[in-house]
């Protein structure tokens, strides 16, 4: 049984996973003041896709805690008491130039700007784990869903690695539903967006549950991956088929690359209380060209809360050379995304995460001085692969 928002394919045996190999460091730091090495951009441009390094920043990257897979039943019992997610409130990421990003999302993709605030102070430094942070935060809406853009006015972070691929484990995107793919693609071409897929892909009739689904990956000005997706009349949430004069309708889900579905389920389902809505195995020429990864074969699992967009796992069964999420990534780096989940008690949810031995980015749950950002308390945590989840209390 597949979720209404998946791009499903016929079920196949998941097969054996190949072990990861280690590799050389992609980004390096100088010993004086942690400054970037001179000539970094030139080096980036010279690295072909076939010569990708395993790890973009220093270290081996984030690995799943062993306890994430050890006792999901016990973790689930605790989660039901204190960390049950009530809604997926919004998805957000860090941008380098807020004016540029707002112009892109409002003029190209028809998002509506709802708020534009600057925040600073000890509470925000502690929440994000970034000393001296001054943030400009803009909240956008498309349909019923929300996108939060954050620019670190200070301190500035690092750019997205230019050779990032769809199977690297820092990959995350939002899937934007469109009324007409041809019109949407023409719009994107008119604004000269950067392709991530070769072209919009039509899932073939040989995969009955996916017949007629069209999808396309592209990038925003900072290199954040995005997807536009069109459902045929017999697929998708009914709300995507309501009459509308809008081309871009809303956000169906955010997708994240994971190494191991079982470990990720222990966090999102058993620890936080999301429900599994469906899963599938996706493969074939169309999937390869959608992701722009040769030989791509994915195990896809969709999860939902009672409200908000879904969260979708993308586990690459092949190829298995996707790089780990950098262990030293910080929220002011442009690879930073965060999925904001509404919980009844932020402090209780943080305690559950600690007992599961997952990493907290915030030293402790933080009470904010006001509700400028839409919530009164929150904590940032990492999932088994390093993706950031913001647990907030309204």
RACORJO-V927833 format. One record per backbone hydrogen bond with DSSP energy under -0.5 kcal/mol. NH is the residue of the N-H (numbers start at 0). CO is the residue of the C=O. Records with the same first field share a line. If there is no record, write none. Layout:
NH = CO, CO
This chain:
5 = 2
7 = 5
25 = 54
26 = 55
29 = 34
32 = 30
33 = 29
34 = 31
36 = 27
39 = 36
42 = 38
43 = 39
44 = 40
45 = 41
46 = 43
47 = 45
50 = 47
51 = 48
54 = 23
61 = 324
67 = 64
68 = 65
69 = 65
70 = 66
74 = 70
75 = 71
76 = 72
77 = 73
78 = 74
79 = 75
80 = 76, 77
81 = 77
82 = 78
83 = 78
84 = 271
85 = 341
86 = 341
87 = 306
88 = 86, 339
89 = 339
90 = 145
91 = 337
92 = 147
93 = 335
94 = 149
100 = 96
101 = 97
102 = 98
103 = 99
104 = 100
105 = 101
106 = 102
107 = 103
108 = 103
110 = 104
111 = 140
113 = 111, 138
114 = 138
116 = 136
118 = 134
120 = 132
124 = 120
125 = 121
126 = 122
127 = 123
128 = 124
129 = 124
132 = 129
133 = 153
134 = 118
135 = 150
136 = 116, 134
137 = 148
138 = 114
139 = 146
140 = 111
141 = 144
144 = 141
146 = 139
147 = 90
148 = 137, 146
149 = 92
150 = 135
151 = 94, 149
152 = 133, 150
153 = 133
156 = 331
163 = 160
165 = 290
167 = 164
168 = 322
170 = 167
172 = 254
174 = 252
175 = 173, 226
176 = 174, 249
177 = 228
178 = 246
183 = 179
184 = 180
185 = 181
186 = 182
187 = 183
188 = 184
189 = 185
190 = 186
191 = 188
192 = 187
193 = 218
195 = 216
196 = 216
197 = 288
200 = 214
202 = 200, 212
206 = 203
207 = 205
209 = 206
210 = 206, 207
211 = 202
212 = 209
213 = 229
214 = 200
215 = 227
217 = 225
218 = 193
219 = 223
222 = 219
225 = 217
226 = 173
227 = 215
228 = 175
229 = 213
234 = 231
235 = 3
239 = 236
240 = 237
241 = 238
248 = 176, 246
249 = 176
250 = 141
251 = 174, 249
252 = 174
253 = 309
254 = 172
255 = 311
256 = 170
257 = 313
263 = 259
264 = 260
265 = 261
266 = 262
267 = 263
268 = 264
269 = 264
270 = 265
271 = 266
272 = 268
273 = 267
274 = 303
276 = 301
277 = 301
278 = 0
279 = 299
280 = 8
281 = 279, 297
283 = 295
287 = 283
288 = 284
289 = 285
290 = 286
291 = 287
292 = 287
295 = 292
296 = 317
297 = 281
298 = 314
299 = 279, 297
300 = 312
301 = 277
302 = 310
303 = 274
309 = 251
310 = 302
311 = 253
312 = 300
313 = 255
314 = 298, 312
315 = 257, 313
316 = 296, 314
317 = 296
324 = 384
328 = 325
330 = 127
332 = 329
333 = 157
335 = 332
337 = 91
338 = 387
339 = 89, 337
340 = 338, 389
341 = 86
342 = 391
343 = 83
348 = 344
349 = 345
350 = 346
351 = 347
352 = 348
353 = 349
354 = 350
355 = 351
356 = 353
357 = 352
360 = 379
361 = 379
362 = 125
365 = 377
367 = 365, 375
373 = 370
375 = 392
376 = 392
377 = 365
378 = 390
380 = 388
381 = 358
382 = 386
385 = 382
387 = 336
388 = 380
389 = 338
390 = 378, 388
391 = 340, 389
392 = 376
